Amino acid sequence: MTTMSTSDFDKSFKFVLEKCEGLKYTDLAADNGGATKFGLSDMADGVKDGKYRGIPIKTMTLEQAKVCFLNDYWKAAHCDLLVGWLALVVYDTSVNQGPGRSIRILQQALGVVSDGQFGVKTLMAANGYRDCTREGKEKLLAKLLAIREDRYRVHEDWPTFGKGWLNRLKKVRQEALKQM
């Protein structure tokens, strides 16, 4: 079985950072995540202290952020075991909604038990999309994005961030289709 290379992470990292998260520091009152830079938020660890894994968010470097994204979102969601387009979608979900939630969304779309544990059944189901038809891949992509959209629409922050979340899904869809 082939796994994703470091360059696949690099491509996904660059896409999500540039197209979805952004490079600048923000601290919006309406954002429950608190201070954010490169898409890493203060409240990711449940503590509002201006830090992500002990690194002050305001002065965090891009290289520090990249290590955090690799370990806390890419590897945590097992994107290294997925085919490129699917790895991108699961990684973006992991960054936006957390790695556990990204695995549950993937499992739901695949039709396996949605327990948030990336095991053999999840891997086997996901691997079924490596060489399937483009139509099959597009159907899985549509399911993944529909589940995310449904979650967004009932989120308490939908009125504030809903338009941005839908734009994010559109960008992810376009990129995933290019990679198929």
Buried (B, 14 or more C-beta within 10 A) or exposed (E): EEEBEEEBBEBBBEBBBEBBBEEEEEBEEEBEBBBBBBBBBBBBEEEEEBBBEEBBBEEBEEEBBBEBBBEBBBBBBBBBBBBBBBBBBBBBBBBBBBBBBBBBBBBBBBEBEBEBEBEEBBBEBBBEBEEEEEEEBBBBBEBBBEBBEEBBEEBEBBEBBBEEBBEBBEBBBEBBEEBE
